[in-house]
């Protein structure tokens, strides 16, 4: 099981919804992958906090309205029983489900409406609370990731990139920190990890612009190759000019020049 598949199934695993085979594969992956294991622990703690929250209760206004409509409904049923002779059980069941008298029918409709509104209110609040909890977890992940990117240890900075990239909607300061790491970090492995992390957010214009401008600043052939693949992979048309400038750059390894020329040709064909 890959890291991506593991992360997609973590919530079901925490809730105990996975069947035996997927559960075993996920737990085997967690045993071997420290990064996914740490994320699983973070989500598990967040889920426990969420489960510990008290259940939402309907407001006094909703409860009072429900009680009133329920009283009207009961009075309507009693009136119907007293006024009409008793028929067979099927007829009585049909009249209970859909009363013939308009006032009773109206009360029945309003009762269902109030029940629906109350249920929607409770479920909506719980959904909002879940979304808020998930947002808080993402905020903590990004803050922690940015702080790790400022540490002197390359291992800490790699962990910071991993933390900062595990969110669906990164903040602008998170993207800025990743781009700065790509441009200035002294460790090549850290810069390569930053490229991989930024590839997850290629839908953001600031990511495309940042990677495009970073190409001319890189001197490591490994990072140059990674950025070429990045720009070709996202079909960035502006990369043609940047790649042409890189081709003219000296010194430049022949392998990187060939890769850049192939990238120019591939992007040019896609434009046609």
Number of C-alpha atoms within 10 A of each C-alpha: 13 12 13 9 10 21 17 11 16 23 16 13 19 16 10 10 12 16 10 8 8 14 18 13 14 21 16 12 17 19 11 10 13 11 13 21 18 13 18 20 13 13 17 17 13 17 17 11 11 15 11 9 10 7 10 12 13 14 11 9 9 16 14 12 16 20 14 14 21 19 14 19 21 15 14 20 18 11 13 18 12 9 8 8 7 11 9 7 9 9 11 14 12 11 15 15 11 14 19 12 13 11 13 21 19 15 21 22 15 18 21 14 14 18 18 12 15 19 14 12 17 17 13 13 15 16 12 12 14 16 12 12 16 17 15 13 16 21 17 14 21 25 17 16 25 23 15 22 25 15 12 9 12 18 13 17 25 21 20 25 28 22 24 30 25 17 18 10 13 16 14 12 12 18 23 15 19 27 22 16 22 26 19 13 18 11 14 16 15 22 27 19 21 28 21 17 20 23 19 14 18 16 11 14 9 15 20 21 14 18 22 20 14 19 23 15 13 18 11 12 14 15 21 23 18 17 22 25 15 21 24 21 13 14 17 15 15 13 25 21 11 19 24 15 13 22 19 10 12 7 9 15 12 10 11 17 19 12 18 26 17 15 22 20 14 15 20 13 9 10 10 5
